């Protein structure tokens, strides 16, 4: 992680539990063009998500759900029935499970619980997300449903560059030239200079609007 990410108050390491090859977008607007939904808002809270089969005889693949309360709908929200009550429900990897050889692997529990996520990335944190609905066919291997969603709401997924958070500690420092933004699943620097130019979430929202990402 970059120096600015290490000195902030948000513990984004809980979101960076896996690595994958992916298409890197060199600007927020480039990613926004290809995503069906772009929203900014605040973290409303966290809840237990579903757990799916990983492989026969293996531990379950647990998900945690991030609730985002939308304050700035930028793309794809009008008339979208999967967004209920102004909330977007984003499924994220909950991380490793704790091995317990006294139990079948499918009964092993996640190392990190909902409280850990609430402390690391608390409610009220400003956030911008680039989600899309989880395909219905992806739910076929679900073993544990997790906390239910409101009627009509759909779980959503985000790409590696699909979460940007405003760190309150970095914002309070107001260091010259320093951005208060940090990447969720990947450092912002992974996408190049255009991602690190906005100094706060309002700057990022304004940048997207300037590039035509606005409802």
N, C-alpha and C positions, 0 to 999 in steps of 0.2 A: 504494500500500500504506500501511497505517497505520503510525504511529511504532513500535509494538511489533513489527510484522513486519520493519521495517527494522533493528532493533537485535538481532535474534536471529541464531542461527548457521545456520539452515536457509535454503537458497536456493530458495524456492518459485517464483521467476520461471520456472524451467524447465518448470513445470506450467501456466503461464499464457500459452500461446503462441497462443491463439485466443479470440475472443469470440463469444457467441451469446445470443440472446434465450431466456429460460427462466423457468419458473415459480419464483418465489422463495418459499421456505418460511420462516416467521417464527420457527421454533424447531427445534432438533434433533429433538424428539419428533414434530413435524408431518411432517418428512421421513421419519423412521423408520417411521411408520404406513403410508406408501405404498410403502416399499421391501421387497422380499422377503427381503433379507439385511441384517443389521447386525452388524458384528464389530469388536472392538478387539484390538489386538495390537502387534507390532513389525515394522518393516521387516526382512524376511529378506534382501533383496537385489534386484538388477535384472538383467534379461536382454533380449536383442534380441527384439522382437516381430515380427509379420508386416508386410509392406508390400503395400499394395493399389493397384490402378490408380486414378488420380485422374480423368483425362480423356484422350482419345486423343492420343498424342504428348506427354503431359505427364509430369512427374516422379512418382515413386511416393509414396504417402502412408504414411510409416513410423510404426510404433508401437513404444513401449518397454513392457516388462512389469514392473510393480511386484509383487513377491512380499510378501505380508503373512502373517506367522505368527500365527495366531489364539490369543490367550490368554484372551479374554473373548467367547465366542459369545453374542450378545444376541438374535438373531432369525434363524430360517430355516436353521440349519446342521444340525440333527439329521436324519440320514438323507439328506443331500444328497450325491449321488455326485460332483458336480462339484468338491467341496472334498476334495482328496486329501492325506493326510499333514498335515492341519492348516494347509495353505497355501491362500491365495486369490490368484489371478493376475489382476491388473487391468491392462488395456490402456490406455495413455495416449498422446496425441499426442507424437511425438518432436520436432516442430518443423520448421523450415525446412531445405531441402536447399541444398547449395553448388552454384551454377551453374557448369558447365564446358562451354563451347560446343564443346570438342573431342570430347565424348561425347554420345550420344543422351540426351535428358532422363531417360529411365527408368533410366539408370545413374548419375545424380547421387546423391551420398551425403548423409546428414543432417549438419548442422553440429555437433550435439551427439551424443556417443557414450555408451555405457553407463558409462564411467568418469566422465564429467561428472555423470551422475545419481547415481552412487555417492558422489561427493564432496559434491554439493549436499544430498542427503537420504540419509545413511548408514544402513547396517544397524544395528539396535538402536534406532532412533528410534521412539518410541511413536506409535501412529496409530489412528484410528477411521475405518471406511469403511462406506459404504452402497451396496454393489454389487448387480448382477444379471448373470446369464449373457448373453453376447453371443448374439443370435439366430443360429441356424444359417444362415439365408438371407443374413446379412451377410458371410459368408465367400466368397461367389461370385467376388469380384473380386480375391482374394489372388494376388499374383504371386510373393512370397517368403515362405516359411513362418516364418522366424525360428527361434529355439531351441525345440525341441519341449517340450511339457508332459508330465508323467507321465500314464500311461494313465488315462483317465477324467476327468482334470481339464479344466475349461473356462475359456476366457478370460472375464473379466467386465468390465463397464463401470460407470462411476459418473457421476452427474449433476454439474453444476457445483459444488454445495455438498456433494458426497459424500465429501470427504476432510478430516479434521481431524488436525493433527499437534501434538505437544507438543515445543516447542523447548527443548533442554537449556540453552542460554544464558539464555533468559528465566526458566526454572525456577530456575536458580542465583542469579539476581539477587534474587528474592523481594521485588521492590518492592511496597509496599502497594497493593492494588487492581489490580495488573497481572496480566493473564492470561498464562500460558505457552503458550496455544494459538494456532495460526495456521491459516488456511484453506489448502487445497491449490490447487485450481483457481480459487477465488474468495476474497477476504477474508471473514473471518467477519462483519464489519460489514455485509456486503451483506444479511444476513438479519435484522438488527436486534439489539436488546439481549439477547434470550434466548440468542443464540449466543455472546455475549461474557461472560456471567455466570459460567460455569464457569472456574475458575482453572487447572485442570490436567486431565489426561485422566481421573483418578479421579473428579473432580467431574462430568465429562461423563457417564461411565459411570453414576454414581449417579443423575444427573438422568434419564437414560433409563429406568433401572430403576424410579424413582419414578413414571414415567408408563406403567408396564406393559410396557416393552420389555425382556423378560428371558426366557430359556429355562430 
